[in-house]
Amino acid sequence: MENLTKCERLKIIDATCGKGKTSWAIQHINDAPLSDRFIYITPFLTEVKRIKDSVKCRKFFEPTKTDENVTKLDSFKQLLEKGENIVATHSLFLNIDEEILKLIFLQDYTLILDEVMNVIDQVPIKQDDIKMLLKAKSDKEEPFITVKENGYVKWNNREYAGDKFNHIKHLAYTDNLIIHKDIAMYWTFPAAVFKSFKDVYILTYMFYGQLQRYYFDLFNIKYKFHSVDFNRDLEKYELIPYVRPTQEKQLKELKEKINIYYKAKQDKKDLNAIGEERSAFSTSWLKRHKKDKSVLKMITDNAYNFFRNKCQVKSDKVMWTCVKDFEKKLAVPKAKKQFVEVTCRATNDYAERDTLIYLSNRYLNPITSQFFKSNGIKVDEDLWALSELIQWLFRSAIRKGESVNLYIPSSRMRELLEKYLSGEAVAYFEEKYFEDEKRKQARLQKEAEESKSLASV
C-alpha cells in the first residue's frame, strides 16, 4: 500500500464556519471536466443528500446495502470499479481497505473531505492485557505478537480463535495498529490513502489545532493552507491565499454576536461560580462528582435558570452539551432532547438554536498526547480544546450571522473563547504554529541536503 503515491501535497481549505467551503466544493465539482472523478466524504447522511441534490453536472452515487450479502463497503468497491462519483460518510470511509485503496489510485479520483475524521483512536485494551499479549506464545512457542521497528504490531498466531484478542488480531492484520510504550495501542487510518488520490481537499477551520494535523505531521504528509471567499464581481466562490484567523473580519463580528453569560450586578447568584476551578467540567472532574447529587443538581439548575429565566426562551431554541458519558446525569430540565454532542461538526441541523449551554472542559486523552510527544509531535491542549469549542458553537444560529447567548461555566473554556474573540489566542497560536512550521521545513531541507550529499559520495 505504501508504494501507491500520487498526491504530493494536500490542500487544507481553512476558513471560518459558514464562509462557503462546502459551496466552493460543490461549485468546484460542477465546474470540473466531466472526465474528473470525485469522492466526497462528509460526517452526516443529511449532507450526503445535500451533495447529491446540489451537484448538477454529474451524478453522485451513495454506497448502499442491497441485501445481506452486499454490504455498504462492498457497494463502495463496486462503484469504484465502475469509476462512479461517490458520496459517503466518514464512518464508511474509515473502513477503507487495501483493495479500495488500489481502486482509488487506479481510477484517478479527487477526494473532498468535509471536516476532519477520527484518523487515530486508542484501542480499548488494558495495560495488563497488552503485557500479557507481549509475553504470550503459541503452542509452537511463537510469540502472539511482535513489534516492528516503526512501532506497528504484527500478529503471528494465525491459529488463534479466541474472543478476548480477536479485535487486536483484526487490526494488526490490516497493518494499522501501533503500540505505545507497552501501555496503549492505537489504530491509525492508513496514511497511504491520502497519497493515492489525484488531489485532496480538506474543508475545515482551525486545522492547526486539530488531531488530524498531528496525524499528518506524524506520517510526514505534506499540506498547504488555503482560504475561500465569495467574489462578488464574478459571483462565484474562489480559493484565495490563506487568511490567518487574526486577519479575518469575522472575529470582530463574532465578538459582537456571541453574548457570554457573566454575573450582573442585580444577580443574587453567579452561575459561573461552579466552574472556577481550572479542571471544572473536565471528564476527570465530572467523574469525581458523579455521585454528588448536590453538585449535579446545581449544574442542571444553573443550566435551566440560564435558558428559562435569564434568556426567557423555550427549549426548542436551546442547544446544550457535555461529555457523552454524562448526558443523562447532566440532562438540562425541560431541554433533555436538545442535547448536541460535544464533538458535533459539519451540520446545519441546529442553525435555529440561539441559546447555548456548554457543560464541558475539553482535554486530550493524556496517553494520546504523550503518544504524539514521544514521536516528536508537539501537542497544544488549549488550541485543540478551542478548535473543538468553535466547531460546536458554529452548529448554532451564529453560522447564519445571528446573535446567540452562551452559558459556559468552565473558567478555562470561557477564557479560551474570550482570548479567541479578542484575537489574542489565535495570534499566539498562529505565531507558535508557523514558527514550528518554519523549523520543520528547515529540518526537512537539511535532511534532504544530507541525503543528497550521501548519495553523491
N, C-alpha and C positions, 0 to 999 in steps of 0.2 A: 504493500500500500504506500509506503513512504517514497517509493520511486516515482509515483504519479505526481508531477509538479507542473502546474500551469500558471496559476495566478501568483504573481510575484509580490504584489502589494495590495492589501485590502483598502477599500475606501470607506472610512467612517464618516457618515453624514451626521454630524453632531450639531444639533440646533435645538432651541427651546421647544418644549412640547407645544403642539398646536401651530408651529411655524410653517408647516406644509411639507414635511418629509414624505409622508405617505402619498400626498397629492403629487409631489415631484416624481415619486416612484411609478405611480400609475401613468403619469404623462410620459415618463421615460420609456415605459413598456409600449405605450401607444405609438410613440414616435420611432421606435427601433425598427430596423428592416424585418420583414416577415420571416426571414431565414434565421433570425436570432431566437434562441430558446431560453426560457426563463423558469426558474423555480422560486416561488415566493413563499417564505416561511413566516408565519405570524402566530402569536400566542393563542388566539381565540377563534372558535368556529364562526362567530359573528363577523370577524374580519375576513375570514375565508370567503364568505358570501359577498362581502363588500368588494373584494378584488374581482371575483367572478362577474359581478354586475357592472363594475366600473371600467374594466378593460374592454374596449370596443373593437380593436383591430385584430384580435386573435382570441381563440377560445382557451380558457384555463380549465383544467380538469382537477377534480379533487379525488384523492385515493379513497376508495370505499370498500367496505367489507361486503362482498356479494353473497357469500354463503360460508358455511363452517370451514370449508377447505381453502378459501381465498381470504386472507387477512388484509388489513389496510396496507401493511408493508408489502405483501405480495402484489397488491394493486399498484402501489408506488413503483415497483420494479417493472410491471407491465407497461405502465405509462412512460417510464424512462426508455424502455426498449423501442417504443413507438416514436420517441422524440417529441412527446406532447409537452405543452406548457403546463406546469403543475403548481397548485397552491395547496399548502398543507400546514398543519400546526407544528409548534415546537416539539410537543410530546412525541409525535410520529417521527419527525426528523432526527430526534435524539437516538432513535433505534437503528440508525443507518449502519449497514454492514459493508463488508469488502466488495460484495457483488454490486451493490448500489453505487459505491464509490467509483468502481471501474466504469459503470454505465454513464455516470455524470461526466467523467473525464472524456470518454469516447464521443459523447453526444454534444460536447462543447457548450455546456449550459452556463448561464449567468445566474448567480444567487442574489436575491434580495432578502435580507434577514431583518424583519421588523422587530426591533428590540433584541437585547442580548439574551442568551439562553443560559441554562444551568449546565455549563460545559465542564464543570468539575464538582464532584459531590463525594462527601465522606461516606464510605460504605458502613452500614450498621453491623459492626463486628467488635466484640470486646477485646481489650488488650491481652487478656489471658488466653483467649481463643487464638489470637494471632501467634502468641508464643507457642501454643500447642501445635499449630499448623507448621511452624518453622521447625519444630523438633520431630514431627510425625514422620513415620516411614511406612511404606507399603509392605506387603508380605515378601516382596522381593528385596527388601531392605533399601529401597529407593526413597528419597525424600518426597513428601507430598508436593512441596513447592520449593522452587529455588528463586532467588532474587538476582536479576541481571544487573550489570554494572550501572545501567541507567535508572535502576530502581523499580523496573517493571517486574511483575510476578509471573513466573512460568509454572503452570500446573503440570506435574509429571505423572500423577497416579490416575491413569485413564480407566482403571477398574473401579474407581470409587463410585459407589451407588447410594451413598447416604444422603440425608436431608440437611444436616447441620451446615455443611460447607458447600452445598450444591450451587448457591448463588456466587460464591467465590470462584468455584470451578468455571462457571459460565463466563464471568468477567475476565478471568485470566486467559481463557481460550480466545477471547476477542482481542487480546493484547492491549487492553485498556485499563489495567489495574496496576496502580503504583502503591508501594509500601513506604511508609514514612517512619523511620527510626524505630521500627518494630512496635510502634504504639498505635498506628492508624493505617487504614487503607483508603485509597481514593480511586474512584472511577473517573476517567477523563474521556471526554468526547474526542474521537480520533482527529488529531490536528491536521492530518493529511487531507481531510475533507475540504478544508478551506483553500488548499493549494490546488485542488483538482478542478476548480471552476475556471471558466474563461475570465470572469470578473466577479468580484464580491462587493456588495454594498450593504453596510450595516446601518440601520436607521435608529438613532438613539439620542440621548442627551447626557452630558457629563460622563462620557465614556471613560475618561481617565481616572474616574473614581470607582469603576465597576470591576467585578470579579473577572469578567471575560477579558479585560485589558491585562490583568495579571497573568491569566492563562496564555494569552498571545505572547507576552514577554517571556513566559516560562518556556514556550516552544519556539521562540525566536521567529514568530510570524510577523512580518512587516506590515505596517498600516500607515495610512496618511489621512489627516483630518480635512474635512470639507464642511461647509455650511450650505444652507439653502435659503433662497429668498424669492419673492414674487416680483418679477419685472413688469411693472405696470404699463410701460411702453409697448412691450411685446405681448403682454397679457399671458404670461406663462411663468412657471417656476423654473429656476435655474440653479445649478451648483455654483457656488462662489468660493473664493479662498476662505479658509477657516476664520471665523469670527469668535474670538475668545469670549466667555461669558461676561467678563467685566466690560467688554466693548458693546454688548448688546443693549439696545434701547429698552428691552422688556423688563430689565431689572428695576428701573425706576417705576414703571407701571405696576409691576408685581407688588412692590413695596406699598403702593397706594391701595392696592386691591385685596391684599391679604391682611385682614384685621385680626391680629393675635390678641387673645384674651389676657388682660392684666387686671389686677385688683383696682377697682375705682375707689375714690375717697368715701363714697357712701356705702360701699360694701362692708358688711359685718364679717364676712369670711373671704379668705383668699383661696380660690380653687386651685391655685398653683402650689400651695404650701406643701402638699403631699409629695411633690416631685422635686424638692430642693436638693435632696441627696444626689450626688453625681451618678450613682448607679440606679436610681429610681426608675422603675418600669422596664428595666432590662430583664432578660429571661431569668437570670440568677436571682435578682431581687424579687421577681414575682413568685419564683419557687419558694423563697424563704417565707413569703407572706400568704401562700396559697391556702393555708388553714386558718388564717387570721380573719375571722368574719368581720371584725370592726374595720380593718384596712380595706377589704374588698368592698364593703358597704359604702365606705367613704368615697372610693373611686367611682363606683356606679352612681352614687347620689350626686357627686360633683358633675359627672357627665350629663345626667338628666337635668340638673339645675342649669347647666350651661345652655342646652338647646331649648329647654322649655321655658325657663324664666329669663335668662339673660338675652337670648336671641328671639324668644317667643315665636318659634316656628313649629310646624307639625313634623312628625317623624319622617315623612316622605322626602323631606329636604335634608335629612341627616345622612352623613357618611362617617362611620366610625371604624376603628381598627385596633388591634392588639396582636400579640403573637398568637398564632392559630391555636396553640395548645390551651390558651386561656380564654378562648372565645366565650365559653359557657359561664365561667366564673366572673368575667368582666362584662357580661351582656348588659348593655345600656337599657334601663327600664323604658318601655314603650317604643324602643327602637332596636330591638334584638335582631330583626330581619334586615336592618340597614348596614350590617357588617360588610366591609370590603377588605379582603385580605391585605395584609401589610406589604406583601410582595407584588401587589397588583400593578400592572403597567399595560400600555398599548391598547386601551379600550375607551370607547366613548359612552359606554353604558351608564355612567354615573354623572354625566355632564349637566344634569339638572340639580345636583346636590350642592348646596352653598353653605351648609353648616357642618363643619368638620371636627371630629374628635379623634385625636391621635394618642392612644394609650400605649406607647411603645418607646423603647430606647435601644436602638439597633447597635449590635456589636457582632463582628465576625466570630465564628467559632474559633476559639483560641488555638486549637490544633491546626485548623486550616491556615490561620495567619502564620503560625510557626512553620508550617509546611512550605509556604511561599518564601518566607525569610531564609529558611535553610537552603533554598535553591537560588539565593541571591536576588530575589524579587522584593522590593520594598513595598510594604502594605501600609496604607494610611487609613486607619479605622474611622476617623472623623469624616474624611472625604467619602468613603464608602457609605457611611450612615446618612450623610447629607444627600448623596445621589439617590439613595433609596427613598428618603423622605420626599424629595422633589418629585420623583416619579409618582408616588402615591397622591400627592397634592394635586397633580395635574390630571387626575382622573375626574376631578370635580368641575364645577362651573367656572373655575379660573381658566380652564382651557378655552372657554368661549369669550374670555375677556371680562367676565362678570366678577363682582366682588364676592369674597367669601369670609365667613367668620370661623376662626380656628381656636380650638382649645387643645393646647399641647403642654400638659403639666410637667413633663420631663425637662428639668432645667438644662440638661446637656443638649437635647434635641432642639429646644427652643433657642438656645444660644447659637447653635449652628445655623439655624434658619435666619436669625437676626443678622448674623455676620454675612450670610449669603445675600440677603436682601439689601444690605448696605454696600455690598461689593467687596467687603474686607476679606471674607472667607475665600471666595473664588480667586481673588488677586493673590492671596497666599498660596493656594493650591496650584494655580497656574504657574507661578514662579517656581514652586517646588518641582512640579511635574516636568516643565520644559527644561529645567536645569538637569534633571535626571535624564531626559531625552538626549540632551547635548552630550552628557557623559557617556551614555550608552552608544551613541553614534561614534564618538571618538574612540571608544573601546573596540567597536566592531571594525572601524577603519584601521586601527592599529593591528588587530588580529589578521585582517586581510593582507596588510602590507607584510607582516611577518610570514604569513603563509606563502605569499608571492616570492619573498626573499628566499625561503627554504626551497621552494620549487625550482628556483633558478640555480641553486647550488649543484 
